[in-house]
Structures are given as C-alpha cells and as structure tokens.
Amino acid sequence: MLRSFTVICLIFLLTGGALAKELNIIFDGSKETDAWLGLLQGIKEANTQGKFLNLQYIIVDFSRLADIQDKSSTIIVSARSARRNSELATKYPSIPIFSVIPSSSVQSRPCAKNILYTRPSSQVMKKVTTLWRAEHPNKNGHARLWHYTFKKYAAAQLNKRFKKTTDKSMSDESWSSWAAVKLFSDVAAKSANPSTLLLNPQKTSTLAFDGQKGVDLNFNSELELLQPMLIIDNEIIVSEISIEKINAVRDTNSYCKTNLGKN
C-alpha cells in the first residue's frame, strides 16, 4: 500500500499535478470476439505505459462518438465489414480507423486515407500458404499472423499476458486488435496529436512499432501493415515467412496505391 502511494505521489510530482490526457478508443464490433479481447489487452498495456507519460486510454462507447471534442486523440478499432468501414471513413474523415478483420482482397477494400489495415487480405494469406506448400510437398501448413506457441521476440511474454488477462490464447484477430492499440499508444508517446499524425499519408509509412515479431512494423502506401507471417502445421510453428517473400505475392490496388499517397 505504501509503495503504491509513493508511486502515485512520484507521478503526481513529475507531471506537475496535471490531470492525465485522455485518449479515446472506440470499438466498432461485437464484444464476443477475439478483436474485443485484443483491444482490452492493448489498452491495459497502453495505460501501464501511460502512467509515466500522464496519458490515459479510455474506451468510449460508439454511441458517444459524435460527442467527442478532441478528434486528434481518437481512433476507431473496427471489426466490421469493408462497407461499414467505408461509411465510417466518409462520416469521420479526421479519425483513423484500424480495420482488424481481413478483407477478401485489396480490391474489395474502400480506398480511404483514414483506414489502416492491421491484417492482410484473405487472398494474400492463401497465396503465402500456396507458396510455402509448393516448396514443401506433402506438407499441410497454412499461413497465420500469430500463434499461441510463438516464443521469439518477446512473443512468449505477450502470449502469457494475454492468457492471464483473458484466459484465452491469442489469435490472428486478437493480435491485430492489440497491434492497433499498441501503434496508437506508441505514436501518442511521441506526438501530442497522434490521430493527426496517423492520417498523414507521407508520415504513415515511416511509423514503426514493435509488434513482437522481430522487426519494426510499418505500413505500405496502401495503408496495410507489413509484417512477417508464421506457417502452422498441426498447431506447430514450422516456418516464418519474411516481409520480402510476402511482398512478392501481395495483391495491390493500383488506384489506391497512387491516390492514397497524395495530400
């Protein structure tokens, strides 16, 4: 008790007694999904870091989105369809929207400057699986973004924290939602207007954060997160696929690629 009080007093003194700045995270999706659990884990970790930076991350109910005054410190984490994301992007152009479920292909995505994709399309996942199987005949591995047995690059610690918080194993969907909050909190630690920075097409590709995958992760010109993948066979990690190999089979939308990079 005394130690906790001492820490609180220290933080109070370091911040000059100022109230913590609130950063808003809106979740658009079912709270029965892995995406919701990943978001909760991300916010828990963001607030642990935020205590030392005088930042507080809060979940704002979607019904209150229109009432938020400070849009420069707000994001939406969406586990909805591409059509829904397109509607949100048009209605709230000043708010970054992180799409955390896969689209069928890049061509099916809305071409909007405020939608960032933390998951590749299902088409790319299938291509990576096909590529690996062609190199390993009679094998049945398939591409995944994450796995609960992943231990390298501090992944074991993340899996352990997630399991402790949710009593579930981290999946592709929960990792993608966690990653959206992780990136937001990393940017907020460096910028007073994190949402504004995320919306700058010339800056987005330079943003990098540690997703516990061994390399700094950032976005390409189509606002898709570039990241290594795992090959899973019988619930065992049998291979890791580099970003370079994935880029070789990545589908693109030439219109978005050209226009999203413009101011």
C-alpha positions in Angstrom: 0.0 0.0 0.0 2.8 2.4 1.0 4.7 1.6 -2.2 1.6 2.3 -4.4 1.1 5.6 -2.6 4.7 6.5 -3.2 4.5 5.8 -6.9 1.3 7.8 -7.2 2.9 10.8 -5.5 6.0 10.5 -7.7 3.9 10.5 -10.8 2.0 13.5 -9.5 5.2 15.4 -8.9 6.7 14.5 -12.2 3.7 15.7 -14.1 3.3 18.8 -12.1 0.0 17.6 -10.7 -1.7 17.9 -14.1 -4.6 15.6 -15.0 -3.8 12.8 -17.4 -4.6 13.5 -21.0 -7.3 11.2 -22.2 -7.0 9.4 -25.5 -10.2 7.8 -26.9 -10.5 4.4 -28.4 -13.9 3.4 -29.9 -14.5 -0.2 -30.7 -16.9 -1.0 -33.5 -17.8 -4.7 -33.4 -19.1 -7.5 -31.2 -17.7 -7.8 -27.7 -17.9 -11.5 -28.1 -15.0 -11.6 -30.5 -11.2 -12.0 -30.2 -10.9 -8.5 -31.6 -12.5 -7.1 -28.4 -10.2 -9.1 -26.2 -7.1 -7.9 -28.1 -8.3 -4.4 -27.7 -8.7 -4.8 -24.0 -5.2 -6.2 -23.7 -3.8 -3.4 -25.8 -5.5 -0.7 -23.6 -4.3 -2.4 -20.4 -0.7 -2.3 -21.6 -1.1 1.3 -23.0 -2.3 2.5 -19.6 0.7 0.8 -17.9 3.0 2.9 -20.1 0.7 5.9 -20.0 1.1 6.3 -16.2 4.6 7.5 -16.7 3.6 9.9 -19.6 0.5 11.3 -18.0 -1.7 9.6 -20.6 -4.9 7.7 -20.0 -6.5 5.5 -22.7 -10.3 5.1 -22.3 -12.9 3.1 -24.2 -15.6 5.3 -25.5 -19.0 3.8 -26.4 -19.6 4.1 -30.1 -22.9 5.9 -29.4 -20.8 8.8 -28.0 -18.5 9.2 -30.9 -20.2 12.3 -32.2 -19.8 14.0 -28.8 -16.0 13.7 -28.7 -14.4 17.1 -28.9 -10.8 16.1 -29.4 -10.7 14.1 -32.5 -6.9 14.4 -32.7 -6.6 11.9 -29.9 -9.2 9.4 -31.0 -9.2 6.2 -33.1 -11.7 3.6 -34.1 -10.9 -0.1 -34.0 -13.2 -1.8 -36.4 -14.2 -5.4 -36.6 -16.8 -4.7 -39.2 -17.2 -5.1 -42.9 -15.5 -3.1 -45.6 -18.8 -1.4 -46.4 -19.2 -0.3 -42.8 -15.6 1.0 -42.7 -16.2 3.0 -45.9 -19.3 4.6 -44.3 -17.3 5.5 -41.1 -14.4 6.8 -43.1 -16.7 9.2 -45.0 -18.5 10.3 -41.9 -15.4 10.8 -39.7 -12.6 11.7 -42.0 -10.5 13.1 -39.2 -10.4 9.9 -37.2 -8.1 7.0 -38.1 -9.9 3.7 -38.4 -8.0 0.4 -37.8 -9.5 -2.5 -39.7 -8.7 -5.7 -37.7 -10.5 -8.3 -39.8 -9.4 -9.5 -43.2 -10.9 -8.3 -46.4 -11.3 -10.9 -49.2 -8.8 -8.9 -51.3 -7.2 -5.5 -51.5 -9.6 -4.6 -54.4 -12.6 -5.1 -52.1 -11.3 -2.5 -49.6 -12.6 1.1 -49.6 -9.9 3.5 -50.9 -9.8 5.9 -47.9 -6.9 7.8 -46.4 -8.1 7.2 -42.8 -8.5 3.4 -42.9 -5.4 1.4 -41.8 -5.3 -2.3 -42.1 -3.5 -4.4 -39.5 -4.3 -7.6 -41.4 -3.5 -8.7 -44.9 -6.3 -9.8 -47.2 -7.5 -13.4 -47.2 -6.2 -13.6 -50.8 -2.7 -12.8 -49.6 -2.9 -15.4 -46.8 -3.9 -18.0 -49.3 -1.1 -17.1 -51.7 1.5 -17.3 -48.9 0.2 -20.8 -47.9 0.3 -21.9 -51.6 3.9 -20.6 -51.9 5.1 -22.4 -48.8 3.3 -25.7 -49.8 4.9 -25.6 -53.3 8.3 -25.5 -51.5 7.3 -28.3 -49.1 5.3 -31.0 -51.0 3.1 -33.4 -48.9 3.0 -30.8 -46.1 -0.3 -29.1 -44.9 1.0 -25.9 -43.3 -1.0 -22.7 -43.5 -0.2 -19.1 -43.1 -1.1 -17.3 -39.8 -0.2 -13.9 -38.3 0.2 -15.2 -34.8 0.2 -18.4 -32.7 -0.1 -19.1 -29.1 3.1 -21.1 -29.1 5.2 -18.3 -30.6 8.0 -17.5 -28.2 10.6 -15.5 -30.1 11.0 -11.7 -29.9 9.1 -11.4 -26.6 6.1 -13.1 -28.1 6.1 -15.6 -25.3 5.6 -12.8 -22.8 2.8 -11.2 -24.9 1.0 -14.6 -25.1 1.4 -15.1 -21.4 0.0 -11.6 -20.6 -3.0 -12.2 -22.9 -3.7 -15.6 -21.5 -3.6 -14.2 -17.9 -6.0 -11.3 -18.8 -8.5 -13.2 -21.0 -8.0 -16.9 -20.2 -7.8 -17.4 -23.9 -5.0 -18.0 -26.4 -4.0 -15.0 -28.6 -5.2 -15.4 -32.2 -4.7 -13.5 -35.5 -7.7 -11.4 -34.7 -6.8 -10.5 -31.2 -3.2 -9.8 -32.1 -4.4 -7.5 -34.9 -6.6 -5.5 -32.5 -3.8 -5.4 -29.9 -1.4 -4.1 -32.5 -3.8 -1.3 -33.5 -3.8 0.0 -29.9 -0.1 -0.6 -29.5 0.7 1.5 -32.5 -1.7 4.3 -31.3 0.0 4.3 -27.9 3.5 4.4 -29.3 2.6 7.4 -31.5 0.8 9.1 -28.6 4.0 8.8 -26.6 5.8 10.9 -29.2 3.1 13.2 -30.5 0.5 15.5 -28.8 -1.8 14.8 -31.8 -1.4 11.1 -32.6 -4.5 10.7 -34.7 -3.5 13.6 -36.9 -0.1 12.0 -37.4 -1.7 8.7 -38.3 -3.7 10.5 -41.0 -0.7 12.0 -42.8 -0.1 9.7 -45.8 3.5 10.9 -46.1 4.2 10.0 -42.5 2.2 6.8 -42.1 4.8 4.7 -44.0 7.5 5.9 -41.6 5.6 4.9 -38.5 7.2 1.8 -36.9 6.4 -0.1 -33.8 7.3 -3.3 -32.1 4.7 -6.0 -32.7 6.8 -8.7 -31.0 7.6 -10.2 -34.4 11.4 -9.5 -34.6 11.3 -6.4 -36.9 9.8 -3.0 -36.6 6.4 -3.0 -38.4 5.0 -0.2 -40.5 2.6 0.4 -43.3 2.9 0.4 -47.1 1.5 3.0 -49.5 -1.9 1.3 -49.4 -2.0 1.6 -45.6 -1.6 -2.2 -45.0 0.7 -3.2 -42.1 3.7 -5.0 -43.4 4.5 -8.0 -41.2 6.1 -11.4 -41.2 3.9 -14.5 -41.1 4.1 -17.9 -39.5 3.4 -21.3 -41.1 1.4 -23.6 -38.8 1.2 -27.3 -39.3 -0.7 -29.4 -36.7 -0.6 -26.5 -34.3 3.2 -26.3 -34.5 5.1 -23.4 -36.0 7.2 -24.9 -38.8 8.4 -21.8 -40.6 8.5 -18.0 -40.6 7.8 -16.0 -43.8 9.7 -12.7 -44.3 8.0 -9.5 -45.4 10.1 -9.6 -48.6 8.7 -13.0 -49.6 5.1 -11.8 -48.8 5.6 -8.7 -50.8 6.3 -10.9 -53.8 2.8 -12.3 -53.8 1.0 -9.3 -52.3 -2.1 -8.1 -54.2 -2.3 -4.4 -54.9 -4.9 -1.8 -55.9 -3.1 0.5 -58.3 -5.7 3.3 -57.9 -5.4 3.3 -54.1 -1.6 3.0 -54.3 -1.4 6.1 -56.4 -4.0 8.2 -54.7 -3.5 7.4 -51.0 0.0 8.9 -51.1 -1.3 12.3 -52.2 -2.1 15.1 -49.8 
